[in-house]
Amino acid sequence: MLADRRGSDVGLEDLISAMESETNDPQGPFVRHWLKHPSIPEDFRARYSMAVAPVANPETSSPKESHP
């Protein structure tokens, strides 16, 4: 899209058109919703929040070495 529009203005409809040509699916509703509600949707956050492994605490995951 950027290469095609070099030197000219790029608008929202250009972005939507480029996304639709890449995905072969309508993207207008998604993009407009994203612009009005830019945060991560709660249903997405709830679905994937448990998919992330907890970060190990380095204090408890390895024994401390004694130093002379």
PyMOL Python script that loads the backbone (N, CA, C, O; Angstrom):
from pymol import cmd

cmd.read_pdbstr("""\
ATOM      1  N   MET A   1       0.834  -1.177   0.000  1.00  0.00           N
ATOM      2  CA  MET A   1       0.000   0.000   0.000  1.00  0.00           C
ATOM      3  C   MET A   1       0.878   1.239   0.000  1.00  0.00           C
ATOM      4  O   MET A   1       0.637   2.176  -0.761  1.00  0.00           O
ATOM      5  N   LEU A   2       1.897   1.246   0.853  1.00  0.00           N
ATOM      6  CA  LEU A   2       2.751   2.427   0.932  1.00  0.00           C
ATOM      7  C   LEU A   2       3.511   2.648  -0.370  1.00  0.00           C
ATOM      8  O   LEU A   2       3.665   3.786  -0.813  1.00  0.00           O
ATOM      9  N   ALA A   3       3.985   1.574  -0.983  1.00  0.00           N
ATOM     10  CA  ALA A   3       4.703   1.715  -2.250  1.00  0.00           C
ATOM     11  C   ALA A   3       3.760   2.230  -3.347  1.00  0.00           C
ATOM     12  O   ALA A   3       4.145   3.075  -4.155  1.00  0.00           O
ATOM     13  N   ASP A   4       2.538   1.722  -3.370  1.00  0.00           N
ATOM     14  CA  ASP A   4       1.567   2.154  -4.378  1.00  0.00           C
ATOM     15  C   ASP A   4       1.172   3.615  -4.199  1.00  0.00           C
ATOM     16  O   ASP A   4       0.909   4.311  -5.180  1.00  0.00           O
ATOM     17  N   ARG A   5       1.130   4.081  -2.959  1.00  0.00           N
ATOM     18  CA  ARG A   5       0.662   5.443  -2.658  1.00  0.00           C
ATOM     19  C   ARG A   5       1.797   6.430  -2.406  1.00  0.00           C
ATOM     20  O   ARG A   5       1.549   7.540  -1.937  1.00  0.00           O
ATOM     21  N   ARG A   6       3.025   6.052  -2.706  1.00  0.00           N
ATOM     22  CA  ARG A   6       4.170   6.929  -2.457  1.00  0.00           C
ATOM     23  C   ARG A   6       3.938   8.298  -3.089  1.00  0.00           C
ATOM     24  O   ARG A   6       3.601   8.411  -4.267  1.00  0.00           O
ATOM     25  N   GLY A   7       4.127   9.326  -2.278  1.00  0.00           N
ATOM     26  CA  GLY A   7       3.978  10.690  -2.775  1.00  0.00           C
ATOM     27  C   GLY A   7       2.566  11.217  -2.751  1.00  0.00           C
ATOM     28  O   GLY A   7       2.331  12.354  -3.160  1.00  0.00           O
ATOM     29  N   SER A   8       1.622  10.432  -2.288  1.00  0.00           N
ATOM     30  CA  SER A   8       0.239  10.911  -2.202  1.00  0.00           C
ATOM     31  C   SER A   8      -0.332  10.568  -0.831  1.00  0.00           C
ATOM     32  O   SER A   8       0.234   9.770  -0.083  1.00  0.00           O
ATOM     33  N   ASP A   9      -1.445  11.179  -0.527  1.00  0.00           N
ATOM     34  CA  ASP A   9      -2.078  10.947   0.764  1.00  0.00           C
ATOM     35  C   ASP A   9      -2.638   9.530   0.839  1.00  0.00           C
ATOM     36  O   ASP A   9      -3.079   8.967  -0.163  1.00  0.00           O
ATOM     37  N   VAL A  10      -2.610   8.968   2.039  1.00  0.00           N
ATOM     38  CA  VAL A  10      -3.173   7.644   2.296  1.00  0.00           C
ATOM     39  C   VAL A  10      -4.297   7.834   3.303  1.00  0.00           C
ATOM     40  O   VAL A  10      -4.102   8.429   4.364  1.00  0.00           O
ATOM     41  N   GLY A  11      -5.460   7.330   2.966  1.00  0.00           N
ATOM     42  CA  GLY A  11      -6.615   7.469   3.841  1.00  0.00           C
ATOM     43  C   GLY A  11      -7.059   6.136   4.410  1.00  0.00           C
ATOM     44  O   GLY A  11      -6.527   5.078   4.075  1.00  0.00           O
ATOM     45  N   LEU A  12      -8.048   6.221   5.279  1.00  0.00           N
ATOM     46  CA  LEU A  12      -8.593   5.027   5.919  1.00  0.00           C
ATOM     47  C   LEU A  12      -9.112   4.030   4.890  1.00  0.00           C
ATOM     48  O   LEU A  12      -8.891   2.826   5.024  1.00  0.00           O
ATOM     49  N   GLU A  13      -9.787   4.516   3.882  1.00  0.00           N
ATOM     50  CA  GLU A  13     -10.323   3.615   2.859  1.00  0.00           C
ATOM     51  C   GLU A  13      -9.201   2.893   2.106  1.00  0.00           C
ATOM     52  O   GLU A  13      -9.374   1.753   1.676  1.00  0.00           O
ATOM     53  N   ASP A  14      -8.051   3.560   1.947  1.00  0.00           N
ATOM     54  CA  ASP A  14      -6.898   2.899   1.316  1.00  0.00           C
ATOM     55  C   ASP A  14      -6.389   1.750   2.182  1.00  0.00           C
ATOM     56  O   ASP A  14      -6.055   0.682   1.670  1.00  0.00           O
ATOM     57  N   LEU A  15      -6.331   1.972   3.497  1.00  0.00           N
ATOM     58  CA  LEU A  15      -5.906   0.930   4.426  1.00  0.00           C
ATOM     59  C   LEU A  15      -6.855  -0.258   4.383  1.00  0.00           C
ATOM     60  O   LEU A  15      -6.428  -1.410   4.315  1.00  0.00           O
ATOM     61  N   ILE A  16      -8.146   0.040   4.424  1.00  0.00           N
ATOM     62  CA  ILE A  16      -9.153  -1.025   4.389  1.00  0.00           C
ATOM     63  C   ILE A  16      -9.055  -1.805   3.080  1.00  0.00           C
ATOM     64  O   ILE A  16      -9.114  -3.034   3.081  1.00  0.00           O
ATOM     65  N   SER A  17      -8.911  -1.104   1.988  1.00  0.00           N
ATOM     66  CA  SER A  17      -8.800  -1.756   0.684  1.00  0.00           C
ATOM     67  C   SER A  17      -7.573  -2.656   0.616  1.00  0.00           C
ATOM     68  O   SER A  17      -7.655  -3.776   0.113  1.00  0.00           O
ATOM     69  N   ALA A  18      -6.446  -2.183   1.113  1.00  0.00           N
ATOM     70  CA  ALA A  18      -5.226  -2.992   1.113  1.00  0.00           C
ATOM     71  C   ALA A  18      -5.400  -4.235   1.976  1.00  0.00           C
ATOM     72  O   ALA A  18      -4.982  -5.324   1.582  1.00  0.00           O
ATOM     73  N   MET A  19      -6.011  -4.085   3.150  1.00  0.00           N
ATOM     74  CA  MET A  19      -6.230  -5.248   4.023  1.00  0.00           C
ATOM     75  C   MET A  19      -7.167  -6.249   3.372  1.00  0.00           C
ATOM     76  O   MET A  19      -6.946  -7.457   3.455  1.00  0.00           O
ATOM     77  N   GLU A  20      -8.218  -5.752   2.721  1.00  0.00           N
ATOM     78  CA  GLU A  20      -9.170  -6.641   2.061  1.00  0.00           C
ATOM     79  C   GLU A  20      -8.524  -7.388   0.897  1.00  0.00           C
ATOM     80  O   GLU A  20      -8.840  -8.553   0.655  1.00  0.00           O
ATOM     81  N   SER A  21      -7.630  -6.729   0.182  1.00  0.00           N
ATOM     82  CA  SER A  21      -6.980  -7.418  -0.943  1.00  0.00           C
ATOM     83  C   SER A  21      -6.020  -8.496  -0.448  1.00  0.00           C
ATOM     84  O   SER A  21      -5.810  -9.495  -1.136  1.00  0.00           O
ATOM     85  N   GLU A  22      -5.436  -8.308   0.733  1.00  0.00           N
ATOM     86  CA  GLU A  22      -4.523  -9.312   1.291  1.00  0.00           C
ATOM     87  C   GLU A  22      -5.264 -10.478   1.938  1.00  0.00           C
ATOM     88  O   GLU A  22      -4.812 -11.620   1.856  1.00  0.00           O
ATOM     89  N   THR A  23      -6.391 -10.203   2.576  1.00  0.00           N
ATOM     90  CA  THR A  23      -7.093 -11.244   3.327  1.00  0.00           C
ATOM     91  C   THR A  23      -8.247 -11.876   2.569  1.00  0.00           C
ATOM     92  O   THR A  23      -8.733 -12.940   2.953  1.00  0.00           O
ATOM     93  N   ASN A  24      -8.694 -11.230   1.489  1.00  0.00           N
ATOM     94  CA  ASN A  24      -9.878 -11.681   0.744  1.00  0.00           C
ATOM     95  C   ASN A  24     -11.115 -11.737   1.624  1.00  0.00           C
ATOM     96  O   ASN A  24     -12.034 -12.512   1.356  1.00  0.00           O
ATOM     97  N   ASP A  25     -11.146 -10.927   2.665  1.00  0.00           N
ATOM     98  CA  ASP A  25     -12.297 -10.821   3.566  1.00  0.00           C
ATOM     99  C   ASP A  25     -12.587  -9.349   3.797  1.00  0.00           C
ATOM    100  O   ASP A  25     -11.678  -8.522   3.728  1.00  0.00           O
ATOM    101  N   PRO A  26     -13.856  -9.005   4.073  1.00  0.00           N
ATOM    102  CA  PRO A  26     -14.183  -7.616   4.395  1.00  0.00           C
ATOM    103  C   PRO A  26     -13.511  -7.186   5.707  1.00  0.00           C
ATOM    104  O   PRO A  26     -13.612  -7.885   6.715  1.00  0.00           O
ATOM    105  N   GLN A  27     -12.837  -6.053   5.692  1.00  0.00           N
ATOM    106  CA  GLN A  27     -12.110  -5.580   6.867  1.00  0.00           C
ATOM    107  C   GLN A  27     -12.649  -4.263   7.405  1.00  0.00           C
ATOM    108  O   GLN A  27     -12.223  -3.827   8.475  1.00  0.00           O
ATOM    109  N   GLY A  28     -13.561  -3.623   6.708  1.00  0.00           N
ATOM    110  CA  GLY A  28     -14.091  -2.327   7.126  1.00  0.00           C
ATOM    111  C   GLY A  28     -14.651  -2.326   8.541  1.00  0.00           C
ATOM    112  O   GLY A  28     -14.272  -1.470   9.341  1.00  0.00           O
ATOM    113  N   PRO A  29     -15.545  -3.261   8.880  1.00  0.00           N
ATOM    114  CA  PRO A  29     -16.094  -3.264  10.247  1.00  0.00           C
ATOM    115  C   PRO A  29     -15.007  -3.435  11.313  1.00  0.00           C
ATOM    116  O   PRO A  29     -15.055  -2.779  12.354  1.00  0.00           O
ATOM    117  N   PHE A  30     -14.034  -4.306  11.061  1.00  0.00           N
ATOM    118  CA  PHE A  30     -12.952  -4.519  12.015  1.00  0.00           C
ATOM    119  C   PHE A  30     -12.154  -3.241  12.225  1.00  0.00           C
ATOM    120  O   PHE A  30     -11.910  -2.840  13.363  1.00  0.00           O
ATOM    121  N   VAL A  31     -11.746  -2.598  11.134  1.00  0.00           N
ATOM    122  CA  VAL A  31     -10.916  -1.395  11.231  1.00  0.00           C
ATOM    123  C   VAL A  31     -11.684  -0.273  11.923  1.00  0.00           C
ATOM    124  O   VAL A  31     -11.133   0.411  12.786  1.00  0.00           O
ATOM    125  N   ARG A  32     -12.926  -0.079  11.559  1.00  0.00           N
ATOM    126  CA  ARG A  32     -13.711   1.001  12.176  1.00  0.00           C
ATOM    127  C   ARG A  32     -13.926   0.746  13.670  1.00  0.00           C
ATOM    128  O   ARG A  32     -13.861   1.677  14.472  1.00  0.00           O
ATOM    129  N   HIS A  33     -14.181  -0.502  14.043  1.00  0.00           N
ATOM    130  CA  HIS A  33     -14.337  -0.831  15.461  1.00  0.00           C
ATOM    131  C   HIS A  33     -13.021  -0.590  16.200  1.00  0.00           C
ATOM    132  O   HIS A  33     -13.022  -0.041  17.302  1.00  0.00           O
ATOM    133  N   TRP A  34     -11.916  -0.992  15.610  1.00  0.00           N
ATOM    134  CA  TRP A  34     -10.592  -0.822  16.211  1.00  0.00           C
ATOM    135  C   TRP A  34     -10.281   0.660  16.427  1.00  0.00           C
ATOM    136  O   TRP A  34      -9.711   1.031  17.453  1.00  0.00           O
ATOM    137  N   LEU A  35     -10.650   1.501  15.473  1.00  0.00           N
ATOM    138  CA  LEU A  35     -10.396   2.935  15.615  1.00  0.00           C
ATOM    139  C   LEU A  35     -11.238   3.560  16.724  1.00  0.00           C
ATOM    140  O   LEU A  35     -10.781   4.470  17.417  1.00  0.00           O
ATOM    141  N   LYS A  36     -12.462   3.073  16.890  1.00  0.00           N
ATOM    142  CA  LYS A  36     -13.337   3.618  17.934  1.00  0.00           C
ATOM    143  C   LYS A  36     -13.015   3.054  19.312  1.00  0.00           C
ATOM    144  O   LYS A  36     -13.249   3.718  20.322  1.00  0.00           O
ATOM    145  N   HIS A  37     -12.481   1.839  19.365  1.00  0.00           N
ATOM    146  CA  HIS A  37     -12.161   1.153  20.618  1.00  0.00           C
ATOM    147  C   HIS A  37     -10.741   0.600  20.512  1.00  0.00           C
ATOM    148  O   HIS A  37     -10.570  -0.596  20.278  1.00  0.00           O
ATOM    149  N   PRO A  38      -9.711   1.447  20.679  1.00  0.00           N
ATOM    150  CA  PRO A  38      -8.337   1.024  20.395  1.00  0.00           C
ATOM    151  C   PRO A  38      -7.698   0.077  21.397  1.00  0.00           C
ATOM    152  O   PRO A  38      -6.590  -0.396  21.144  1.00  0.00           O
ATOM    153  N   SER A  39      -8.328  -0.218  22.506  1.00  0.00           N
ATOM    154  CA  SER A  39      -7.707  -1.123  23.469  1.00  0.00           C
ATOM    155  C   SER A  39      -7.922  -2.581  23.054  1.00  0.00           C
ATOM    156  O   SER A  39      -8.637  -2.856  22.091  1.00  0.00           O
ATOM    157  N   ILE A  40      -7.314  -3.493  23.770  1.00  0.00           N
ATOM    158  CA  ILE A  40      -7.486  -4.922  23.509  1.00  0.00           C
ATOM    159  C   ILE A  40      -8.878  -5.325  23.987  1.00  0.00           C
ATOM    160  O   ILE A  40      -9.223  -5.074  25.142  1.00  0.00           O
ATOM    161  N   PRO A  41      -9.688  -5.945  23.125  1.00  0.00           N
ATOM    162  CA  PRO A  41     -11.037  -6.351  23.529  1.00  0.00           C
ATOM    163  C   PRO A  41     -11.005  -7.316  24.716  1.00  0.00           C
ATOM    164  O   PRO A  41     -10.127  -8.174  24.806  1.00  0.00           O
ATOM    165  N   GLU A  42     -11.960  -7.169  25.611  1.00  0.00           N
ATOM    166  CA  GLU A  42     -12.003  -7.994  26.822  1.00  0.00           C
ATOM    167  C   GLU A  42     -12.134  -9.476  26.506  1.00  0.00           C
ATOM    168  O   GLU A  42     -11.522 -10.299  27.186  1.00  0.00           O
ATOM    169  N   ASP A  43     -12.921  -9.840  25.487  1.00  0.00           N
ATOM    170  CA  ASP A  43     -13.057 -11.269  25.170  1.00  0.00           C
ATOM    171  C   ASP A  43     -11.737 -11.842  24.664  1.00  0.00           C
ATOM    172  O   ASP A  43     -11.418 -12.994  24.959  1.00  0.00           O
ATOM    173  N   PHE A  44     -10.961 -11.062  23.907  1.00  0.00           N
ATOM    174  CA  PHE A  44      -9.639 -11.508  23.459  1.00  0.00           C
ATOM    175  C   PHE A  44      -8.705 -11.636  24.649  1.00  0.00           C
ATOM    176  O   PHE A  44      -7.983 -12.625  24.771  1.00  0.00           O
ATOM    177  N   ARG A  45      -8.716 -10.638  25.528  1.00  0.00           N
ATOM    178  CA  ARG A  45      -7.861 -10.652  26.715  1.00  0.00           C
ATOM    179  C   ARG A  45      -8.186 -11.857  27.595  1.00  0.00           C
ATOM    180  O   ARG A  45      -7.277 -12.520  28.095  1.00  0.00           O
ATOM    181  N   ALA A  46      -9.467 -12.145  27.788  1.00  0.00           N
ATOM    182  CA  ALA A  46      -9.872 -13.273  28.624  1.00  0.00           C
ATOM    183  C   ALA A  46      -9.477 -14.603  27.983  1.00  0.00           C
ATOM    184  O   ALA A  46      -9.040 -15.521  28.676  1.00  0.00           O
ATOM    185  N   ARG A  47      -9.625 -14.707  26.686  1.00  0.00           N
ATOM    186  CA  ARG A  47      -9.324 -15.952  25.990  1.00  0.00           C
ATOM    187  C   ARG A  47      -7.840 -16.289  26.045  1.00  0.00           C
ATOM    188  O   ARG A  47      -7.479 -17.457  26.186  1.00  0.00           O
ATOM    189  N   TYR A  48      -6.979 -15.286  25.935  1.00  0.00           N
ATOM    190  CA  TYR A  48      -5.551 -15.553  25.826  1.00  0.00           C
ATOM    191  C   TYR A  48      -4.753 -15.229  27.078  1.00  0.00           C
ATOM    192  O   TYR A  48      -3.544 -15.458  27.089  1.00  0.00           O
ATOM    193  N   SER A  49      -5.359 -14.715  28.114  1.00  0.00           N
ATOM    194  CA  SER A  49      -4.598 -14.370  29.311  1.00  0.00           C
ATOM    195  C   SER A  49      -4.043 -15.610  30.006  1.00  0.00           C
ATOM    196  O   SER A  49      -2.971 -15.541  30.608  1.00  0.00           O
ATOM    197  N   MET A  50      -4.731 -16.720  29.939  1.00  0.00           N
ATOM    198  CA  MET A  50      -4.266 -17.954  30.576  1.00  0.00           C
ATOM    199  C   MET A  50      -3.320 -18.732  29.662  1.00  0.00           C
ATOM    200  O   MET A  50      -2.700 -19.698  30.106  1.00  0.00           O
ATOM    201  N   ALA A  51      -3.198 -18.335  28.398  1.00  0.00           N
ATOM    202  CA  ALA A  51      -2.335 -19.053  27.459  1.00  0.00           C
ATOM    203  C   ALA A  51      -0.864 -18.700  27.648  1.00  0.00           C
ATOM    204  O   ALA A  51       0.011 -19.404  27.143  1.00  0.00           O
ATOM    205  N   VAL A  52      -0.589 -17.642  28.356  1.00  0.00           N
ATOM    206  CA  VAL A  52       0.790 -17.202  28.566  1.00  0.00           C
ATOM    207  C   VAL A  52       1.353 -17.906  29.792  1.00  0.00           C
ATOM    208  O   VAL A  52       0.745 -17.896  30.862  1.00  0.00           O
ATOM    209  N   ALA A  53       2.504 -18.507  29.626  1.00  0.00           N
ATOM    210  CA  ALA A  53       3.149 -19.194  30.747  1.00  0.00           C
ATOM    211  C   ALA A  53       3.644 -18.161  31.753  1.00  0.00           C
ATOM    212  O   ALA A  53       4.140 -17.107  31.356  1.00  0.00           O
ATOM    213  N   PRO A  54       3.518 -18.443  33.038  1.00  0.00           N
ATOM    214  CA  PRO A  54       4.020 -17.500  34.034  1.00  0.00           C
ATOM    215  C   PRO A  54       5.541 -17.394  33.976  1.00  0.00           C
ATOM    216  O   PRO A  54       6.238 -18.361  33.668  1.00  0.00           O
ATOM    217  N   VAL A  55       6.023 -16.227  34.270  1.00  0.00           N
ATOM    218  CA  VAL A  55       7.461 -15.999  34.277  1.00  0.00           C
ATOM    219  C   VAL A  55       8.045 -16.582  35.556  1.00  0.00           C
ATOM    220  O   VAL A  55       7.543 -16.327  36.651  1.00  0.00           O
ATOM    221  N   ALA A  56       9.102 -17.360  35.411  1.00  0.00           N
ATOM    222  CA  ALA A  56       9.742 -17.977  36.575  1.00  0.00           C
ATOM    223  C   ALA A  56      10.449 -16.913  37.396  1.00  0.00           C
ATOM    224  O   ALA A  56      11.038 -15.980  36.849  1.00  0.00           O
ATOM    225  N   ASN A  57      10.388 -17.057  38.685  1.00  0.00           N
ATOM    226  CA  ASN A  57      11.080 -16.150  39.595  1.00  0.00           C
ATOM    227  C   ASN A  57      12.512 -16.630  39.720  1.00  0.00           C
ATOM    228  O   ASN A  57      12.742 -17.737  40.207  1.00  0.00           O
ATOM    229  N   PRO A  58      13.497 -15.823  39.290  1.00  0.00           N
ATOM    230  CA  PRO A  58      14.885 -16.286  39.343  1.00  0.00           C
ATOM    231  C   PRO A  58      15.371 -16.554  40.764  1.00  0.00           C
ATOM    232  O   PRO A  58      16.323 -17.312  40.948  1.00  0.00           O
ATOM    233  N   GLU A  59      14.747 -15.955  41.763  1.00  0.00           N
ATOM    234  CA  GLU A  59      15.149 -16.178  43.155  1.00  0.00           C
ATOM    235  C   GLU A  59      14.829 -17.594  43.615  1.00  0.00           C
ATOM    236  O   GLU A  59      15.554 -18.168  44.427  1.00  0.00           O
ATOM    237  N   THR A  60      13.735 -18.160  43.091  1.00  0.00           N
ATOM    238  CA  THR A  60      13.313 -19.477  43.559  1.00  0.00           C
ATOM    239  C   THR A  60      13.604 -20.588  42.559  1.00  0.00           C
ATOM    240  O   THR A  60      13.495 -21.763  42.910  1.00  0.00           O
ATOM    241  N   SER A  61      13.975 -20.250  41.311  1.00  0.00           N
ATOM    242  CA  SER A  61      14.131 -21.300  40.313  1.00  0.00           C
ATOM    243  C   SER A  61      15.522 -21.919  40.287  1.00  0.00           C
ATOM    244  O   SER A  61      15.688 -22.996  39.716  1.00  0.00           O
ATOM    245  N   SER A  62      16.507 -21.294  40.870  1.00  0.00           N
ATOM    246  CA  SER A  62      17.829 -21.904  40.891  1.00  0.00           C
ATOM    247  C   SER A  62      18.442 -21.718  42.275  1.00  0.00           C
ATOM    248  O   SER A  62      18.284 -20.668  42.897  1.00  0.00           O
ATOM    249  N   PRO A  63      19.145 -22.748  42.751  1.00  0.00           N
ATOM    250  CA  PRO A  63      19.750 -22.611  44.071  1.00  0.00           C
ATOM    251  C   PRO A  63      20.864 -21.578  44.068  1.00  0.00           C
ATOM    252  O   PRO A  63      21.553 -21.395  43.064  1.00  0.00           O
ATOM    253  N   LYS A  64      21.030 -20.920  45.172  1.00  0.00           N
ATOM    254  CA  LYS A  64      22.077 -19.917  45.279  1.00  0.00           C
ATOM    255  C   LYS A  64      23.414 -20.617  45.509  1.00  0.00           C
ATOM    256  O   LYS A  64      23.519 -21.592  46.253  1.00  0.00           O
ATOM    257  N   GLU A  65      24.414 -20.083  44.846  1.00  0.00           N
ATOM    258  CA  GLU A  65      25.757 -20.643  45.036  1.00  0.00           C
ATOM    259  C   GLU A  65      26.405 -19.966  46.232  1.00  0.00           C
ATOM    260  O   GLU A  65      26.229 -18.769  46.461  1.00  0.00           O
ATOM    261  N   SER A  66      27.148 -20.744  46.978  1.00  0.00           N
ATOM    262  CA  SER A  66      27.886 -20.142  48.092  1.00  0.00           C
ATOM    263  C   SER A  66      29.199 -19.616  47.571  1.00  0.00           C
ATOM    264  O   SER A  66      29.854 -20.247  46.740  1.00  0.00           O
ATOM    265  N   HIS A  67      29.572 -18.477  48.056  1.00  0.00           N
ATOM    266  CA  HIS A  67      30.834 -17.864  47.655  1.00  0.00           C
ATOM    267  C   HIS A  67      31.791 -17.855  48.829  1.00  0.00           C
ATOM    268  O   HIS A  67      31.394 -17.565  49.958  1.00  0.00           O
ATOM    269  N   PRO A  68      33.057 -18.172  48.569  1.00  0.00           N
ATOM    270  CA  PRO A  68      34.023 -18.205  49.678  1.00  0.00           C
ATOM    271  C   PRO A  68      34.275 -16.848  50.294  1.00  0.00           C
ATOM    272  O   PRO A  68      35.063 -16.733  51.232  1.00  0.00           O
TER     273      PRO A  68
END
""", "prot")
cmd.dss("prot")
cmd.show_as("cartoon", "prot")
cmd.util.cbc("prot")
cmd.orient("prot")
